[in-house]
């Protein structure tokens, strides 16, 4: 089991005069301890340009903010192994346009699917066939793909062993529909793809297998089973001067009721918080 930062005070048991153990799971105020200061972990933050001006500084500031949330995450017995960290951003059109070997449509007229694939090449091929089949059935044009570069230096060997193959797939927006309609079509296609994988390629859906991290014409998610500072180190994309966004949402995970995995790192496609309330005074 992973050792955790932010250990709660007073958890365990103590023996009273009767010799029987009594619970101290929720002790009252005593000495320097006061239960009102108890909180859960995970760290979440957001930076946004008031004028909706995309810039690389927003991305770098987001990475800095994430590092400042390191104390809200968890570290395993392996000091290089965290529960997960990630960042949700706007689609960085200028960056992507220079890093693919095909012409991209205008911003908002295409989507990027960030996909975690199984390590096994044959399973990846079957997953790709399922993706392309669904896109074709839903009249969504597949434009091409990009293998996401990464740097494993400083990463835990256990994390590297579980690392998925990561690619970005590009999908054109059909003529005559707006971005809101396109987003709904992408949602339907993503659900269909996931269902096909579960039903027809179940072995690709086990452990750190197939997972669509994000699939949108507006946003993209970079995440993994990292400590906060490891996110930017693993994904060189995030340090490119042309990688711009007007907003970022970051998350450093402290796994409380599930084991940490690549796909369970936050942010997710639409949320960056799992619903746990961590400040009694602010929410009661």
Rosetta blueprint (number, residue, H / E / L):
1 X L
2 X L
3 X L
4 X L
5 X L
6 X L
7 X L
8 X L
9 X L
10 X L
11 X L
12 X L
13 X E
14 X E
15 X E
16 X L
17 X L
18 X L
19 X L
20 X L
21 X E
22 X E
23 X E
24 X L
25 X L
26 X L
27 X L
28 X L
29 X L
30 X E
31 X L
32 X L
33 X E
34 X L
35 X H
36 X H
37 X H
38 X L
39 X L
40 X L
41 X L
42 X L
43 X E
44 X E
45 X E
46 X E
47 X E
48 X E
49 X L
50 X L
51 X L
52 X L
53 X L
54 X L
55 X E
56 X H
57 X H
58 X H
59 X H
60 X H
61 X H
62 X H
63 X H
64 X H
65 X H
66 X H
67 X H
68 X L
69 X L
70 X H
71 X H
72 X H
73 X L
74 X L
75 X E
76 X L
77 X L
78 X L
79 X L
80 X L
81 X L
82 X E
83 X L
84 X L
85 X E
86 X E
87 X E
88 X E
89 X E
90 X E
91 X L
92 X L
93 X H
94 X H
95 X H
96 X H
97 X H
98 X H
99 X L
100 X L
101 X L
102 X L
103 X L
104 X L
105 X L
106 X L
107 X L
108 X L
109 X L
110 X E
111 X E
112 X E
113 X E
114 X E
115 X E
116 X E
117 X E
118 X L
119 X L
120 X L
121 X H
122 X H
123 X H
124 X H
125 X H
126 X H
127 X H
128 X H
129 X H
130 X H
131 X H
132 X H
133 X H
134 X H
135 X H
136 X H
137 X H
138 X L
139 X L
140 X L
141 X E
142 X E
143 X E
144 X E
145 X E
146 X E
147 X E
148 X L
149 X L
150 X L
151 X L
152 X L
153 X L
154 X L
155 X L
156 X L
157 X H
158 X H
159 X H
160 X H
161 X H
162 X L
163 X L
164 X L
165 X E
166 X E
167 X E
168 X E
169 X E
170 X E
171 X E
172 X E
173 X L
174 X L
175 X L
176 X L
177 X L
178 X L
179 X H
180 X H
181 X H
182 X H
183 X H
184 X H
185 X H
186 X H
187 X H
188 X H
189 X H
190 X H
191 X H
192 X H
193 X H
194 X H
195 X H
196 X H
197 X H
198 X H
199 X H
200 X H
201 X L
202 X H
203 X H
204 X H
205 X H
206 X L
207 X L
208 X L
209 X L
210 X L
211 X E
212 X E
213 X E
214 X E
215 X E
216 X E
217 X L
218 X L
219 X E
220 X E
221 X E
222 X E
223 X E
224 X E
225 X L
226 X L
227 X L
228 X L
229 X L
230 X H
231 X H
232 X H
233 X H
234 X H
235 X L
236 X H
237 X H
238 X H
239 X H
240 X L
241 X L
242 X L
243 X L
244 X L
245 X E
246 X L
247 X E
248 X E
249 X E
250 X E
251 X E
252 X E
253 X L
254 X L
255 X L
256 X L
257 X L
258 X L
259 X L
260 X L
261 X L
262 X L
263 X L
264 X L
265 X L
266 X L
267 X L
268 X L
269 X L
270 X L
271 X L
272 X L
273 X L
274 X L
275 X L
276 X L
277 X L
278 X L
279 X L
280 X H
281 X H
282 X H
283 X H
284 X L
